[in-house]
């Protein structure tokens, strides 16, 4: 799951070496992924009105459902 998020983010940004993901356990078995990108790439990951961020979250939730997991993606 972490590799999927990194692959998606690196495809969007201009500085792919700056993409990092940290993982923490949330409440009720939820896994929280924190996506960190370079400051100038933040707009590319969020998109207009948050559309790209929403799409990333949808893809991650769909992949997690296949593995019987609950995930949440936060962009830091």
Phi, psi and omega per residue, in radians:
X1 nan -0.734 3.135
X2 -1.120 -0.687 3.132
X3 -1.143 -0.633 3.101
X4 -1.099 -0.800 3.138
X5 -1.106 -0.711 3.111
X6 -1.129 -0.731 -3.138
X7 -1.113 -0.734 3.117
X8 -1.112 -0.831 -3.087
X9 -1.147 -0.720 -3.133
X10 -1.139 -0.477 3.083
X11 -1.269 -0.318 -3.084
X12 -1.685 -0.503 -2.947
X13 -1.684 2.872 3.086
X14 -1.540 -0.379 3.131
X15 -2.086 1.388 -3.066
X16 -1.148 -0.371 3.135
X17 -1.255 -0.286 3.141
X18 -1.509 -0.095 -3.088
X19 -1.384 2.170 3.050
X20 -2.372 2.666 3.117
X21 -2.286 2.277 3.021
X22 -1.980 2.578 -3.063
X23 -2.101 2.392 3.046
X24 -2.474 2.709 3.111
X25 -1.497 2.285 3.108
X26 -1.749 -2.824 -3.139
X27 -1.384 2.617 3.032
X28 0.974 0.701 3.067
X29 1.351 0.183 3.137
X30 -1.426 2.442 3.087
X31 -1.810 2.222 -3.103
X32 -1.870 2.164 3.088
X33 -1.835 2.191 3.090
X34 -1.820 2.027 -3.127
X35 -1.677 2.177 3.121
X36 -2.027 2.225 3.085
X37 -2.272 2.973 3.103
X38 -1.128 2.658 -3.080
X39 -0.986 -0.755 -3.105
X40 -1.292 -0.245 3.113
X41 -1.661 -0.022 -3.084
X42 -1.041 -0.735 3.137
X43 -1.118 -0.590 3.123
X44 -1.193 -0.597 -3.115
X45 -1.396 -0.608 -3.129
X46 -1.405 -0.775 3.126
X47 1.381 3.039 3.131
X48 -1.178 2.208 3.141
X49 0.956 0.449 3.073
X50 1.326 0.296 -3.065
X51 -1.153 -0.721 -3.136
X52 -1.207 -0.704 3.105
X53 -1.069 -0.728 3.101
X54 -1.104 -0.720 3.141
X55 -1.132 -0.700 3.097
X56 -1.072 -0.755 3.141
X57 -1.135 -0.668 3.126
X58 -1.127 -0.777 3.141
X59 -1.114 -0.746 3.141
X60 -1.145 -0.700 3.106
X61 -1.149 -0.669 3.117
X62 -1.135 -0.741 3.116
X63 -1.167 -0.640 3.138
X64 -1.196 -0.628 3.129
X65 -1.075 -0.638 3.104
X66 -1.116 -0.464 -3.133
X67 -1.786 0.207 -3.118
X68 0.976 0.803 3.128
X69 -2.153 2.851 2.988
X70 -2.079 2.224 -3.115
X71 -2.255 2.764 3.033
X72 -2.436 2.382 -3.135
X73 -1.967 2.193 3.066
X74 -2.053 2.337 3.140
X75 -1.759 2.017 -3.091
X76 -1.802 nan nan
